[in-house]
Amino acid sequence: MRGDNGEVALDISGYISQADLERVLGNKVKLHRGELPGVAPAGGYNALYYQPEKGTEFGVGVQVWRDPGLAESRTRFNTMRNTYSNVAPTNKVTEQGFRSFFGSVVTLVFADPRRPLVAAVTCSTKFCNADALIELSRRVAERLR
């Protein structure tokens, strides 16, 4: 996949799958792959999005940034923490993380302190409780290694 600038997008296929969603959220939640609006895929960024088959709720999204170095990742993480709303620190996935709430959407952002990676898992509160968001985020974190 190429981004808008022709650059090959960061490959994050398999970071979260339909099977993961069914295992964590149950098979009553019907989601299918869609396009996450916003930032275009690029060499250091990509996103996966699963939208609900019915309704207007958000669904589940995964975003991953791979920076040139740890300093850039720390800056990205800190900027996100300082600009997201209703932030609460968490170390449930990695040593560096926070949860953020906005309306009916919750995001868990985490960084790998040893690698230049930052990831965000976002889910509608209609589909994810805190435990489900942590479990989905842990699955993404395991695949980042």
Disulfide bonds with the S-S distance in Angstrom:
Cys123-Cys128 2.05
